[in-house]
Amino acid sequence: MIKRLSKSIREYKKASLLAPFFVALEVVMEVIIPYYMGKMLDYGVNLKDMNYIVRTGIMLAVFCIMSLVFGALAGKYAAFASAGFSKNLRHDMFHNVQSFSFSNIDKFSVSSLVTRLTTDVTNLQNAYQMIIRIAIRSPLMIVFSLVMAIRVSARLSLVFLAVLPLLAFGLFYIVTHAFPIFQRVFKTYDKLNTIVSENLHSIRVVKAFVREEHEKKKFNAVSDRIYKDFVSAEKLLAFNAPLMQFSAYSTMLLISWFGAKLIVSTGNAPEAGLTTGGLVILLTYAMQILMNLMMLSMIFVMLTMSRPSAERISQVLAEESSIKNPENPVTEVKDGSVEFTDVGFSYKNDEGKLCLKNASFRIESGETVGIIGSTGSSKSTLVQLIARLYDVTTGSVRVGGVDVRDYDLDTLRDKVAMVLQKNVLFSGTIKENLRWGNPEATDEEMKEACVLAQADSFIQSFENGYDTYIEQGGMNVSGGQKQRLCIARSLLKKPKILILDDSTSAVDTRTDALIRKGFEEYIPETTKIIIAQRISSVEHADKIIVLDNGEIENIGTHSELLGKDPIYTEVYNSQTKGGNK
């Protein structure tokens, strides 16, 4: 995990090394200062040597300035390195997520990925800054101060060793009991994000069904769970401060008690043993050691909190797409023919739990094929296998006579345009959205695609035409307008296969007919696969595939299926009779 995460440091390695370097220099200065203060007290103040006081005072001023400069530089480089590290982490995670197949996305869930890209990265950024600064400073300060304390009085320095077992046991108990709670908290955060995301995306439905109170209860339940977990963890972490304070004050009392006895017994003579200055030095080092032990415990707490985040980020970075390019991929799609041979598919890649079974059929290049079936009959699943958004579990899918697993992914998906069930537009102008289909598309090409998709007329009605700004998710256009813009965007790819997954459900039957007529006249060489709920959308297709419970029930033309296939006939009768009433 650490090795994988460290790869995201990259260009910030220099800053990551300079930060602890300046921290070490700062620590040296801070350890030297108390030593010379004690010497000034013994050999300057007690002996009334003004020259010694001035010389030592100037040295102390220089040491203080140097400590300030080194500390500022350490802080600067630590902040620079940690911010850069988090930037690279987000970049690496997002870059890897872009390569994920739909199966990988399903594995993590969208809300979990959002949490990992935001909260988890922030936790790791804070932890990294502490590691390269405080985690270096505290151990060095403890070691250097202990060495100097032993140099002043080896016997009194044994007091420090007395409190170490207590501190070690206390920290071990806190860390081992708090870590599982933080692991649980971050998983609950994923659920919280899911609830918030669902509520905000579906706020119109929530209000239409007057379900605000229900949504509040769902949110409060998860929020309360996070609150209770954090309270449990914080109760454990709260023992950290009193434990440190008890250790610090106990050490100072012991040093003061035994130190005072030594000073009295030796008459405060520097050559005879411990002096007043030596006692001041020891007390200062005691505070430095114990304060840095407290800082060290805070680092343990921070690392305890960030470790689950590090593991979750590492999981995303380590995840490899379940769909990869072959070693020698085919880089040209010959034509738009499609052939399914004994295709079976399971979202869990389990042959015993297939949602699509024994699918076999052939579509010639340039044909128009309709797909009809009840909800849950695997219509969308079937067409997503053509663009290799998922890989088949059994059997094979061939496009242009080549197995889709042998194609270069970009080549295949560039020639197989899909207008998915959920129409998505991005914030930006209409032109910017259309150019997702072809970044180099000219204004004329965009207009041509929009005319074909029956979108040009309503675009021209907007004040800014093709420069009209689309709000996030296409909130300022209707469902039918959104569908037509998505169709136009796909047409700009000039695909050899065009798949419309229930993509005209929000347009009226007249517009639907005009779109289909345009396809027949202007892109006859393109294979068109239309998933629809309306018989009128597919009745003129060259063939119609009827799906039922994940299996192909029948294949034929409208006239061949009508009256012979019970499912198709039932759908037709329900729609035509309903239309005549």
VEXDREN-2710 file (C-alpha; in Angstrom, 1 decimal):
% VEXDREN-2710
k/r/px/py/pz
1/MET/0.0/0.0/0.0
2/ILE/2.7/2.5/1.0
3/LYS/4.8/1.8/-2.1
4/ARG/1.7/2.3/-4.3
5/LEU/0.7/5.6/-2.6
6/SER/4.3/6.9/-2.7
7/LYS/4.3/6.8/-6.5
8/SER/2.0/9.8/-6.4
9/ILE/4.7/12.0/-4.8
10/ARG/6.6/12.2/-8.1
11/GLU/7.8/15.9/-8.7
12/TYR/7.3/16.7/-5.0
13/LYS/10.1/14.3/-3.8
14/LYS/12.5/17.3/-3.4
15/ALA/10.1/19.2/-1.3
16/SER/9.3/16.0/0.7
17/LEU/13.1/15.7/1.5
18/LEU/13.8/19.3/2.2
19/ALA/10.9/19.6/4.7
20/PRO/12.5/17.0/7.1
21/PHE/16.0/18.4/6.5
22/PHE/15.0/21.8/7.7
23/VAL/13.0/20.2/10.5
24/ALA/16.2/18.5/11.7
25/LEU/18.1/21.8/11.6
26/GLU/15.3/23.5/13.6
27/VAL/15.4/20.7/16.2
28/VAL/19.2/21.1/16.6
29/MET/18.7/24.8/17.3
30/GLU/15.9/24.3/19.8
31/VAL/17.9/21.6/21.7
32/ILE/21.0/23.9/21.8
33/ILE/19.1/26.9/23.2
34/PRO/18.2/25.5/26.6
35/TYR/21.7/24.1/27.1
36/TYR/23.3/27.6/26.7
37/MET/20.6/29.2/28.8
38/GLY/21.5/27.0/31.7
39/LYS/25.2/27.7/31.1
40/MET/24.5/31.4/31.1
41/LEU/22.7/31.1/34.4
42/ASP/25.6/29.1/36.0
43/TYR/28.6/30.9/34.6
44/GLY/27.1/34.3/33.8
45/VAL/24.4/35.3/36.3
46/ASN/25.6/33.3/39.3
47/LEU/29.3/34.5/38.8
48/LYS/28.2/38.0/37.7
49/ASP/30.2/37.7/34.5
50/MET/28.6/40.4/32.2
51/ASN/30.9/39.6/29.3
52/TYR/29.8/35.9/29.4
53/ILE/26.2/36.9/29.6
54/VAL/26.5/39.2/26.5
55/ARG/28.4/36.7/24.4
56/THR/26.0/33.9/25.3
57/GLY/23.0/36.2/24.7
58/ILE/24.1/37.0/21.2
59/MET/24.6/33.3/20.5
60/LEU/21.1/32.6/21.8
61/ALA/19.6/35.3/19.6
62/VAL/21.4/33.9/16.5
63/PHE/20.2/30.4/17.4
64/CYS/16.6/31.7/17.8
65/ILE/16.7/33.4/14.4
66/MET/18.1/30.3/12.8
67/SER/15.4/28.2/14.4
68/LEU/12.7/30.5/13.2
69/VAL/14.1/30.5/9.6
70/PHE/14.5/26.7/9.5
71/GLY/11.0/26.2/11.0
72/ALA/9.4/28.5/8.4
73/LEU/11.2/26.7/5.5
74/ALA/10.2/23.3/6.9
75/GLY/6.5/24.5/7.1
76/LYS/6.7/25.9/3.6
77/TYR/8.1/22.7/2.0
78/ALA/5.8/20.4/4.0
79/ALA/2.7/22.3/2.9
80/PHE/4.0/22.4/-0.7
81/ALA/4.8/18.6/-0.7
82/SER/1.5/17.5/1.0
83/ALA/-0.7/19.7/-1.3
84/GLY/1.2/18.4/-4.3
85/PHE/0.9/14.8/-3.1
86/SER/-2.9/15.1/-2.7
87/LYS/-3.2/16.7/-6.1
88/ASN/-1.4/13.8/-7.7
89/LEU/-3.5/11.3/-5.7
90/ARG/-6.7/12.8/-7.0
91/HIS/-5.2/12.9/-10.6
92/ASP/-4.1/9.3/-10.4
93/MET/-7.3/8.0/-8.9
94/PHE/-9.5/9.9/-11.4
95/HIS/-7.2/8.8/-14.3
96/ASN/-7.6/5.2/-13.2
97/VAL/-11.4/5.5/-12.7
98/GLN/-11.6/6.7/-16.3
99/SER/-10.2/3.4/-17.4
100/PHE/-12.7/1.4/-15.3
101/SER/-15.2/-0.8/-17.0
102/PHE/-18.8/-0.6/-15.9
103/SER/-18.1/-3.7/-13.7
104/ASN/-15.4/-1.8/-11.9
105/ILE/-17.7/1.1/-11.3
106/ASP/-20.4/-1.2/-10.0
107/LYS/-17.9/-2.8/-7.6
108/PHE/-17.0/0.5/-5.9
109/SER/-20.2/2.5/-6.4
110/VAL/-20.3/6.2/-7.4
111/SER/-20.8/7.6/-3.9
112/SER/-17.8/5.6/-2.6
113/LEU/-15.6/6.9/-5.3
114/VAL/-16.6/10.5/-4.6
115/THR/-15.8/10.0/-0.9
116/ARG/-12.4/8.5/-1.8
117/LEU/-11.6/11.4/-4.1
118/THR/-12.5/14.0/-1.6
119/THR/-12.6/13.2/2.2
120/ASP/-10.1/10.3/2.0
121/VAL/-7.6/12.3/0.0
122/THR/-7.9/15.3/2.4
123/ASN/-7.3/12.9/5.4
124/LEU/-4.2/11.5/3.6
125/GLN/-2.9/15.0/2.8
126/ASN/-3.1/16.0/6.4
127/ALA/-1.4/12.8/7.5
128/TYR/1.4/13.2/4.9
129/GLN/2.1/16.8/6.1
130/MET/2.4/15.5/9.7
131/ILE/4.6/12.6/8.6
132/ILE/7.2/14.7/6.8
133/ARG/7.2/17.4/9.5
134/ILE/6.0/16.5/13.0
135/ALA/6.7/12.8/12.7
136/ILE/10.3/13.8/11.9
137/ARG/10.5/16.6/14.5
138/SER/9.1/14.8/17.5
139/PRO/11.3/11.7/17.5
140/LEU/14.4/13.8/16.8
141/MET/13.5/16.2/19.5
142/ILE/12.9/13.4/22.0
143/VAL/16.3/11.7/21.1
144/PHE/18.4/14.9/21.0
145/SER/16.8/16.2/24.2
146/LEU/17.3/12.9/26.0
147/VAL/21.0/12.8/24.9
148/MET/21.5/16.4/26.2
149/ALA/19.7/15.5/29.4
150/ILE/21.9/12.5/30.0
151/ARG/24.9/14.8/29.4
152/VAL/23.7/17.1/32.1
153/SER/22.8/14.4/34.6
154/ALA/22.7/10.7/33.8
155/ARG/21.1/9.8/37.1
156/LEU/18.2/12.2/36.8
157/SER/17.6/11.2/33.2
158/LEU/16.5/7.8/34.4
159/VAL/13.2/9.4/35.4
160/PHE/12.2/9.6/31.7
161/LEU/12.5/5.8/31.4
162/ALA/10.0/5.4/34.3
163/VAL/7.1/6.9/32.3
164/LEU/7.8/5.3/28.9
165/PRO/6.1/1.9/29.6
166/LEU/2.9/3.8/30.8
167/LEU/2.9/5.9/27.7
168/ALA/3.5/3.0/25.4
169/PHE/0.7/0.9/26.9
170/GLY/-1.8/3.8/26.8
171/LEU/-1.0/4.7/23.1
172/PHE/-1.2/1.1/22.0
173/TYR/-4.6/0.7/23.7
174/ILE/-6.0/3.9/22.1
175/VAL/-4.7/3.1/18.6
176/THR/-5.9/-0.5/18.5
177/HIS/-9.4/0.3/19.7
178/ALA/-9.9/3.5/17.7
179/PHE/-8.8/2.1/14.3
180/PRO/-11.8/-0.3/13.7
181/ILE/-14.2/2.5/14.5
182/PHE/-12.7/4.9/11.9
183/GLN/-12.8/2.1/9.3
184/ARG/-16.5/1.7/10.0
185/VAL/-17.1/5.5/9.9
186/PHE/-15.7/5.9/6.3
187/LYS/-18.0/3.1/5.0
188/THR/-20.9/4.9/6.6
189/TYR/-19.8/8.1/4.8
190/ASP/-20.3/6.3/1.5
191/LYS/-23.9/5.6/2.5
192/LEU/-24.4/9.2/3.5
193/ASN/-23.1/10.4/0.2
194/THR/-25.4/8.0/-1.6
195/ILE/-28.5/9.3/0.2
196/VAL/-27.5/12.9/-0.4
197/SER/-26.8/12.3/-4.1
198/GLU/-30.0/10.4/-4.6
199/ASN/-32.1/13.1/-2.8
200/LEU/-30.6/16.0/-4.8
201/HIS/-30.9/14.2/-8.1
202/SER/-34.4/13.2/-7.4
203/ILE/-35.6/16.2/-5.5
204/ARG/-38.6/16.8/-7.9
205/VAL/-39.8/13.2/-7.3
206/VAL/-39.3/13.6/-3.5
207/LYS/-41.5/16.7/-3.5
208/ALA/-44.0/15.3/-5.9
209/PHE/-44.7/12.3/-3.6
210/VAL/-44.3/14.5/-0.4
211/ARG/-41.5/12.2/0.9
212/GLU/-39.4/15.0/2.5
213/GLU/-39.9/13.6/6.0
214/HIS/-39.0/10.1/4.8
215/GLU/-35.8/11.4/3.3
216/LYS/-35.0/13.3/6.4
217/LYS/-35.4/10.2/8.5
218/LYS/-33.0/8.2/6.2
219/PHE/-30.4/11.0/6.3
220/ASN/-30.7/11.4/10.1
221/ALA/-30.4/7.7/10.7
222/VAL/-27.0/7.5/8.8
223/SER/-25.9/10.8/10.2
224/ASP/-26.6/9.6/13.8
225/ARG/-24.6/6.5/13.1
226/ILE/-21.6/8.6/12.0
227/TYR/-22.1/10.7/15.1
228/LYS/-22.2/7.8/17.5
229/ASP/-19.1/6.2/15.9
230/PHE/-17.1/9.4/16.1
231/VAL/-18.2/9.9/19.7
232/SER/-17.0/6.4/20.5
233/ALA/-13.7/7.0/18.8
234/GLU/-13.2/10.5/20.4
235/LYS/-13.9/9.0/23.9
236/LEU/-10.9/6.7/23.4
237/LEU/-8.8/9.5/21.9
238/ALA/-9.7/11.8/24.8
239/PHE/-7.6/9.6/27.1
240/ASN/-4.5/10.8/25.2
241/ALA/-4.3/14.3/26.7
242/PRO/-4.7/13.4/30.4
243/LEU/-2.2/10.5/29.9
244/MET/0.4/12.9/28.5
245/GLN/-0.3/15.5/31.1
246/PHE/0.0/13.0/33.9
247/SER/3.3/11.8/32.5
248/ALA/4.6/15.3/32.0
249/TYR/3.8/16.7/35.4
250/SER/4.9/13.5/37.2
251/THR/8.3/13.7/35.4
252/MET/8.7/17.4/36.3
253/LEU/7.9/16.8/39.9
254/LEU/10.4/13.9/40.2
255/ILE/13.1/15.9/38.5
256/SER/12.4/18.9/40.7
257/TRP/12.4/16.8/43.9
258/PHE/15.6/14.8/43.2
259/GLY/17.3/17.7/41.4
260/ALA/16.8/20.0/44.4
261/LYS/18.3/17.4/46.8
262/LEU/21.3/17.1/44.5
263/ILE/21.8/20.8/44.3
264/VAL/21.6/21.2/48.1
265/SER/24.0/18.3/48.7
266/THR/26.6/19.7/46.3
267/GLY/26.2/23.4/47.2
268/ASN/25.2/24.4/43.7
269/ALA/28.8/24.2/42.5
270/PRO/29.2/23.4/38.8
271/GLU/32.3/21.3/39.4
272/ALA/30.7/19.3/42.2
273/GLY/27.6/18.1/40.4
274/LEU/24.1/19.4/39.5
275/THR/23.6/23.1/39.5
276/THR/20.6/25.5/39.3
277/GLY/21.3/26.0/35.6
278/GLY/21.5/22.2/35.1
279/LEU/18.1/21.8/36.8
280/VAL/16.6/24.4/34.5
281/ILE/18.1/22.7/31.5
282/LEU/16.7/19.3/32.7
283/LEU/13.2/20.8/33.3
284/THR/13.3/22.4/29.8
285/TYR/14.3/19.1/28.2
286/ALA/11.7/17.3/30.2
287/MET/9.0/19.6/28.8
288/GLN/10.4/19.2/25.3
289/ILE/10.5/15.5/25.5
290/LEU/7.0/15.2/27.0
291/MET/5.5/17.8/24.7
292/ASN/6.9/15.9/21.7
293/LEU/5.6/12.7/23.1
294/MET/2.2/14.3/23.1
295/MET/2.7/15.4/19.5
296/LEU/3.8/11.9/18.6
297/SER/0.6/10.6/20.1
298/MET/-1.3/13.0/18.0
299/ILE/0.5/11.7/14.9
300/PHE/-0.6/8.2/15.9
301/VAL/-4.2/9.4/16.2
302/MET/-4.0/11.1/12.8
303/LEU/-2.4/8.0/11.2
304/THR/-5.1/5.9/12.8
305/MET/-7.8/8.1/11.3
306/SER/-6.0/8.2/7.9
307/ARG/-5.1/4.6/7.6
308/PRO/-8.6/3.5/6.4
309/SER/-8.5/6.4/3.9
310/ALA/-5.1/5.2/2.7
311/GLU/-6.4/1.7/2.2
312/ARG/-9.5/2.9/0.4
313/ILE/-7.4/5.1/-2.0
314/SER/-4.9/2.2/-2.5
315/GLN/-7.8/0.0/-3.5
316/VAL/-8.8/2.4/-6.3
317/LEU/-5.2/2.8/-7.5
318/ALA/-4.7/-0.9/-7.5
319/GLU/-7.9/-1.8/-9.3
320/GLU/-7.4/-2.8/-12.9
321/SER/-10.1/-2.5/-15.5
322/SER/-11.8/-5.8/-16.1
323/ILE/-11.8/-4.8/-19.8
324/LYS/-8.4/-4.3/-21.4
325/ASN/-6.9/-4.0/-24.9
326/PRO/-5.5/-7.2/-26.3
327/GLU/-1.7/-7.3/-27.0
328/ASN/-2.2/-6.8/-30.8
329/PRO/-5.5/-5.1/-31.2
330/VAL/-7.4/-4.7/-34.4
331/THR/-7.6/-1.0/-35.2
332/GLU/-10.1/-0.9/-38.0
333/VAL/-13.8/-1.8/-38.0
334/LYS/-14.6/-3.2/-41.5
335/ASP/-18.4/-2.7/-41.4
336/GLY/-21.4/-2.5/-39.0
337/SER/-22.4/-6.2/-39.0
338/VAL/-23.1/-7.7/-35.6
339/GLU/-23.1/-11.3/-34.6
340/PHE/-24.0/-12.9/-31.2
341/THR/-23.0/-16.6/-30.8
342/ASP/-24.4/-18.4/-27.7
343/VAL/-23.9/-15.3/-25.6
344/GLY/-24.5/-15.4/-21.8
345/PHE/-23.8/-12.6/-19.4
346/SER/-23.7/-12.2/-15.6
347/TYR/-22.9/-9.0/-13.8
348/LYS/-21.1/-11.1/-11.2
349/ASN/-19.3/-13.1/-13.9
350/ASP/-21.0/-16.2/-12.6
351/GLU/-22.2/-18.7/-15.2
352/GLY/-24.8/-20.0/-12.7
353/LYS/-26.4/-16.5/-12.5
354/LEU/-26.8/-15.4/-16.1
355/CYS/-29.2/-12.5/-16.7
356/LEU/-28.7/-12.9/-20.5
357/LYS/-28.8/-16.5/-21.9
358/ASN/-28.1/-18.3/-25.2
359/ALA/-28.4/-15.2/-27.3
360/SER/-27.6/-15.9/-31.0
361/PHE/-28.4/-13.8/-34.0
362/ARG/-26.8/-11.8/-36.8
363/ILE/-27.4/-8.3/-38.0
364/GLU/-26.1/-7.3/-41.4
365/SER/-24.3/-4.0/-41.9
366/GLY/-26.8/-1.2/-42.6
367/GLU/-29.8/-3.0/-41.2
368/THR/-32.3/-1.4/-38.8
369/VAL/-33.1/-3.7/-35.9
370/GLY/-35.6/-3.2/-33.2
371/ILE/-35.5/-4.8/-29.7
372/ILE/-38.7/-5.2/-27.7
373/GLY/-39.1/-6.7/-24.3
374/SER/-40.5/-6.2/-20.9
375/THR/-38.6/-4.3/-18.2
376/GLY/-35.8/-6.4/-16.9
377/SER/-35.5/-8.6/-20.0
378/SER/-31.8/-7.5/-20.5
379/LYS/-32.4/-5.3/-23.5
380/SER/-29.8/-2.7/-22.4
381/THR/-27.4/-5.4/-21.2
382/LEU/-27.5/-7.0/-24.7
383/VAL/-26.5/-3.8/-26.6
384/GLN/-23.9/-2.8/-24.0
385/LEU/-22.0/-6.0/-25.0
386/ILE/-21.6/-4.7/-28.6
387/ALA/-19.6/-1.6/-27.5
388/ARG/-17.8/-3.9/-24.9
389/LEU/-18.9/-1.8/-22.0
390/TYR/-19.1/-5.2/-20.4
391/ASP/-17.5/-8.5/-21.5
392/VAL/-19.6/-11.5/-22.2
393/THR/-19.5/-14.3/-19.6
394/THR/-20.0/-17.0/-22.2
395/GLY/-20.0/-17.1/-26.0
396/SER/-18.8/-14.3/-28.3
397/VAL/-19.9/-11.0/-29.9
398/ARG/-18.5/-10.1/-33.3
399/VAL/-18.5/-6.7/-35.0
400/GLY/-17.4/-6.4/-38.6
401/GLY/-16.6/-10.2/-38.4
402/VAL/-14.1/-9.7/-35.5
403/ASP/-14.6/-10.6/-31.8
404/VAL/-15.1/-7.3/-29.9
405/ARG/-12.4/-8.5/-27.4
406/ASP/-9.8/-8.4/-30.3
407/TYR/-10.4/-4.7/-31.1
408/ASP/-8.6/-1.7/-29.7
409/LEU/-11.2/-0.2/-27.3
410/ASP/-11.0/3.3/-28.6
411/THR/-11.4/2.1/-32.2
412/LEU/-14.5/-0.1/-31.3
413/ARG/-16.2/2.5/-29.2
414/ASP/-15.6/5.2/-31.7
415/LYS/-17.4/3.2/-34.4
416/VAL/-20.2/2.0/-32.1
417/ALA/-22.2/5.1/-30.9
418/MET/-24.6/4.6/-28.0
419/VAL/-27.3/6.8/-26.8
420/LEU/-27.9/5.4/-23.4
421/GLN/-31.1/5.1/-21.4
422/LYS/-30.0/7.8/-19.1
423/ASN/-29.4/10.9/-21.3
424/VAL/-26.6/12.9/-19.9
425/LEU/-25.6/16.5/-20.9
426/PHE/-22.7/18.4/-19.3
427/SER/-22.6/22.0/-18.1
428/GLY/-21.5/24.1/-21.1
429/THR/-22.9/25.3/-24.4
430/ILE/-24.8/23.2/-26.8
431/LYS/-21.8/23.3/-29.1
432/GLU/-19.5/22.0/-26.4
433/ASN/-21.9/19.2/-25.6
434/LEU/-22.2/18.2/-29.3
435/ARG/-18.4/18.2/-29.7
436/TRP/-18.2/15.3/-27.3
437/GLY/-19.2/13.3/-30.4
438/ASN/-16.4/14.9/-32.5
439/PRO/-14.1/17.5/-31.0
440/GLU/-13.2/18.7/-34.6
441/ALA/-16.8/19.0/-35.8
442/THR/-17.6/22.2/-37.8
443/ASP/-20.7/24.3/-37.3
444/GLU/-22.1/22.9/-40.5
445/GLU/-21.6/19.3/-39.3
446/MET/-23.2/20.0/-36.0
447/LYS/-26.2/21.6/-37.7
448/GLU/-26.5/18.7/-40.0
449/ALA/-26.5/16.2/-37.1
450/CYS/-29.1/18.3/-35.2
451/VAL/-31.3/18.5/-38.3
452/LEU/-31.2/14.7/-38.6
453/ALA/-32.0/14.3/-34.8
454/GLN/-34.8/16.9/-35.1
455/ALA/-33.0/19.2/-32.7
456/ASP/-32.1/22.1/-34.9
457/SER/-35.6/23.7/-34.7
458/PHE/-35.7/24.1/-31.0
459/ILE/-32.1/25.1/-30.8
460/GLN/-32.7/27.9/-33.2
461/SER/-35.6/29.1/-31.0
462/PHE/-33.2/29.8/-28.2
463/GLU/-31.8/33.3/-28.0
464/ASN/-28.2/32.2/-28.3
465/GLY/-28.8/29.3/-30.6
466/TYR/-26.0/26.8/-30.5
467/ASP/-24.2/28.9/-27.9
468/THR/-27.0/28.4/-25.4
469/TYR/-25.6/27.4/-22.1
470/ILE/-26.7/24.0/-20.8
471/GLU/-27.0/23.7/-17.0
472/GLN/-25.6/20.8/-15.1
473/GLY/-27.4/17.6/-16.1
474/GLY/-29.4/19.5/-18.8
475/MET/-31.8/21.0/-16.3
476/ASN/-32.8/23.9/-18.5
477/VAL/-34.0/21.7/-21.4
478/SER/-36.9/19.2/-21.6
479/GLY/-36.5/15.4/-21.6
480/GLY/-37.3/15.2/-25.3
481/GLN/-34.8/18.0/-26.1
482/LYS/-32.2/16.3/-24.1
483/GLN/-32.7/13.0/-26.0
484/ARG/-32.5/14.7/-29.4
485/LEU/-29.2/16.5/-28.4
486/CYS/-27.8/13.2/-27.2
487/ILE/-28.7/11.5/-30.6
488/ALA/-27.1/14.4/-32.5
489/ARG/-24.0/14.1/-30.4
490/SER/-23.7/10.4/-31.3
491/LEU/-24.3/11.1/-35.0
492/LEU/-21.3/13.4/-35.1
493/LYS/-19.1/10.3/-34.4
494/LYS/-20.1/9.0/-37.9
495/PRO/-20.5/5.6/-36.4
496/LYS/-20.9/2.3/-38.3
497/ILE/-23.3/1.1/-35.6
498/LEU/-25.8/3.4/-33.9
499/ILE/-27.6/2.1/-30.8
500/LEU/-30.6/4.0/-29.4
501/ASP/-31.4/2.5/-26.0
502/ASP/-35.0/3.8/-25.5
503/SER/-33.6/7.1/-26.5
504/THR/-36.8/8.6/-28.1
505/SER/-39.2/7.7/-25.2
506/ALA/-39.6/11.4/-24.3
507/VAL/-40.4/12.7/-27.8
508/ASP/-43.8/12.6/-29.5
509/THR/-44.6/10.0/-32.1
510/ARG/-44.4/12.5/-35.0
511/THR/-40.8/13.5/-34.0
512/ASP/-39.9/9.9/-33.5
513/ALA/-41.1/9.1/-37.0
514/LEU/-39.1/12.0/-38.5
515/ILE/-35.9/10.9/-36.7
516/ARG/-36.3/7.3/-38.1
517/LYS/-37.1/8.6/-41.6
518/GLY/-33.9/10.8/-41.4
519/PHE/-31.9/7.7/-40.5
520/GLU/-33.2/5.8/-43.4
521/GLU/-32.5/8.6/-45.9
522/TYR/-29.2/10.0/-44.7
523/ILE/-27.3/7.1/-43.0
524/PRO/-28.5/4.0/-44.8
525/GLU/-25.1/2.4/-44.5
526/THR/-25.1/2.7/-40.7
527/THR/-26.4/-0.3/-38.7
528/LYS/-29.2/1.0/-36.4
529/ILE/-30.3/-0.9/-33.3
530/ILE/-33.3/0.6/-31.6
531/ILE/-34.5/-0.4/-28.1
532/ALA/-38.1/0.9/-27.7
533/GLN/-41.2/0.5/-25.7
534/ARG/-43.4/1.7/-28.5
535/ILE/-44.2/-0.7/-31.4
536/SER/-44.4/2.3/-33.7
537/SER/-40.7/3.0/-33.2
538/VAL/-39.6/-0.4/-34.5
539/GLU/-42.4/-1.8/-36.7
540/HIS/-40.6/-0.6/-39.9
541/ALA/-37.3/-2.3/-38.8
542/ASP/-35.7/-4.9/-41.0
543/LYS/-36.0/-7.3/-38.1
544/ILE/-37.3/-7.2/-34.5
545/ILE/-35.8/-9.1/-31.6
546/VAL/-38.2/-10.0/-28.8
547/LEU/-36.6/-10.6/-25.4
548/ASP/-38.2/-12.3/-22.4
549/ASN/-36.4/-13.0/-19.1
550/GLY/-33.0/-12.6/-20.6
551/GLU/-33.6/-15.0/-23.6
552/ILE/-34.5/-14.3/-27.2
553/GLU/-38.1/-15.2/-27.6
554/ASN/-38.4/-14.6/-31.3
555/ILE/-36.8/-12.7/-34.2
556/GLY/-38.7/-11.5/-37.3
557/THR/-40.3/-8.6/-39.1
558/HIS/-43.4/-6.8/-37.7
559/SER/-45.7/-8.8/-40.0
560/GLU/-44.0/-12.1/-39.1
561/LEU/-44.3/-11.5/-35.4
562/LEU/-47.8/-10.0/-35.2
563/GLY/-50.3/-12.7/-34.4
564/LYS/-47.6/-15.4/-34.1
565/ASP/-45.5/-14.2/-31.2
566/PRO/-47.7/-13.8/-28.0
567/ILE/-45.4/-11.2/-26.3
568/TYR/-45.1/-9.0/-29.4
569/THR/-48.8/-9.3/-30.2
570/GLU/-49.8/-8.5/-26.6
571/VAL/-47.7/-5.3/-26.6
572/TYR/-49.0/-4.3/-30.0
573/ASN/-52.7/-4.8/-29.0
574/SER/-52.2/-3.0/-25.7
575/GLN/-50.8/0.0/-27.5
576/THR/-53.1/0.2/-30.5
577/LYS/-56.2/-0.4/-28.5
578/GLY/-55.2/2.2/-26.0
579/GLY/-54.6/4.6/-28.9
580/ASN/-58.1/4.1/-30.4
581/LYS/-60.0/4.8/-27.2
END
